[in-house]
Amino acid sequence: MNYRDLFSGIAFLIIGVTTVWMGNDFFADAAYVPIGVGTLMGAFSLPLIWRGMKSVLTTRAMTDSTTGHNMTTHPAPALVDHPARFTTTLGCCLVYYTALPIVGFYTTSALFITLLAVLLGERRPAVIAGITVGFITLLYALFAVVLKRPLPVEFFLAS
C-alpha cells in the first residue's frame, strides 16, 4: 500500500490549518500572507489525501477475502525514498531557522538555497545563481515592496 500520499496530505493539512490559526493573531495587513498560504496549503492537501485514500482502499479491495493475503506482488514503498536527501534537507532547514534572526533574512535565504541545491546534487552554477537571485528578488518584492513588512536585518547592516 502507498501511504505516502495519505501521510503527506494529512501533514500538509495540519500545517495549513495551523498556519491559518496562527495567522489570525496577526494584525490585519500582516495576516494576509499566512492566512492565504495556509488556506492554499490546506486546499491543495485535500486532493492528495483523496488520492492516498483511494490508493489504500483500492489495495485493500484487491486483498483475497478467503486467505487474507495481499494479491499484489509489489512491496510497500518506503515513506521516504531518499533518507539521505531528506535528512540533508531537514538539517539545512534547522540551520536556516537558527541562523535567520542572527544573520538576516536575505543573506540566510540566499545561503540556504545555494547550499541546499549543491548538497542535493545540482552542479550547474548558472542554474543555482539564477534560482537564488530570482527567489530573493521575489521575496524582496513581496515583503519589502508590496507588504512593506520589515524582515530580520542583515548582520552587516545592524548598528
C-alpha positions in Angstrom: 0.0 0.0 0.0 1.1 3.5 -0.7 0.6 5.6 2.4 3.0 8.4 1.4 0.2 10.5 -0.3 -2.1 10.0 2.6 0.5 10.9 5.2 1.8 13.9 3.2 -1.7 15.2 2.6 -2.6 14.9 6.3 0.7 16.6 7.3 0.1 19.5 4.8 -3.5 19.9 6.0 -2.3 20.1 9.6 0.4 22.6 8.7 -2.1 24.7 6.6 -4.7 24.8 9.4 -2.1 25.7 12.0 -0.7 28.5 9.8 -4.2 29.9 9.3 -4.9 29.6 13.0 -1.6 31.4 13.9 -2.2 34.0 11.2 -5.4 35.1 12.8 -3.4 36.6 15.7 -1.5 38.9 13.3 -2.6 42.4 12.5 -5.0 42.9 9.6 -2.5 43.6 6.8 0.2 41.2 8.1 -2.3 38.3 8.3 -2.9 38.1 4.6 0.2 36.0 3.7 -0.1 33.4 6.5 -3.8 33.0 6.1 -3.6 32.9 2.3 -0.7 30.4 2.3 -2.3 28.2 5.0 -5.6 28.2 3.1 -3.9 27.2 -0.2 -1.8 24.6 1.6 -5.0 23.1 3.2 -6.9 23.2 -0.1 -4.1 21.6 -2.1 -3.7 18.9 0.5 -7.3 17.6 0.0 -6.7 16.0 -3.4 -3.5 14.4 -2.1 -5.5 12.9 0.8 -8.2 11.8 -1.6 -5.6 10.1 -3.9 -3.9 8.4 -0.9 -7.2 7.1 0.5 -8.2 5.9 -3.0 -4.9 4.1 -3.3 -5.2 2.5 0.1 -8.8 1.4 -0.5 -8.0 0.0 -3.9 -5.2 -2.0 -2.5 -7.4 -3.3 0.3 -10.1 -4.3 -2.3 -7.5 -6.4 -4.1 -6.9 -8.4 -0.9 -8.1 -12.0 -1.2 -11.0 -12.3 1.2 -10.6 -16.1 1.9 -6.9 -16.2 2.6 -6.4 -12.6 3.8 -3.2 -12.3 1.7 -2.5 -9.3 -0.5 -2.7 -10.4 -4.1 -0.4 -7.7 -5.4 3.3 -8.5 -5.7 4.6 -5.0 -5.2 6.3 -4.4 -1.8 5.1 -1.3 0.1 7.3 1.7 -0.8 9.2 3.4 1.9 7.7 6.6 3.4 10.9 8.4 2.4 12.5 7.4 -0.9 15.9 9.1 -0.2 16.6 9.2 3.5 20.0 10.9 3.0 18.3 13.7 1.0 15.5 14.0 3.5 18.0 14.3 6.4 20.1 16.8 4.4 17.0 19.0 3.7 15.8 18.7 7.3 19.3 19.7 8.7 19.5 22.6 6.3 16.1 23.8 7.4 17.1 23.7 11.0 20.3 25.6 10.4 18.3 28.2 8.4 15.8 28.6 11.2 18.5 29.0 13.7 20.6 31.4 11.6 17.8 33.6 10.4 17.5 36.0 13.3 21.3 36.3 13.7 22.5 36.6 10.1 19.4 38.3 8.4 16.7 37.2 6.1 18.1 37.8 2.7 21.6 36.5 3.4 20.4 33.4 5.2 17.9 32.7 2.4 20.5 33.1 -0.3 22.9 30.8 1.5 20.2 28.3 2.3 19.1 28.0 -1.3 22.6 27.8 -2.7 23.8 25.3 -0.1 20.7 23.0 -0.3 20.9 23.0 -4.1 24.6 21.9 -4.0 24.0 19.3 -1.3 21.1 17.8 -3.2 23.2 17.4 -6.3 22.8 20.5 -8.5 26.2 21.2 -10.1 25.4 24.0 -12.7 26.4 27.3 -11.2 24.3 29.4 -13.6 21.2 27.5 -12.5 21.9 27.8 -8.8 22.7 31.5 -9.2 19.6 32.1 -11.3 17.2 30.4 -8.9 18.8 32.1 -5.9 18.7 35.6 -7.4 15.2 35.0 -8.7 13.9 33.8 -5.4 15.5 36.5 -3.3 14.1 39.1 -5.8 10.6 37.7 -5.4 10.9 37.7 -1.6 12.1 41.3 -1.6 9.3 42.4 -3.9 6.7 40.6 -1.8 7.8 41.6 1.7 9.6 45.0 1.3 7.7 46.5 -1.7 4.2 45.0 -1.7 3.6 44.2 2.0 6.0 46.8 3.4 6.9 44.4 6.2 10.3 44.5 7.9 12.3 41.3 7.9 15.3 40.4 10.2 18.0 42.9 9.5 21.2 41.7 7.8 24.1 41.3 10.2 26.3 43.6 8.2 23.7 46.4 8.3 22.9 46.2 12.0 24.3 49.0 14.1 
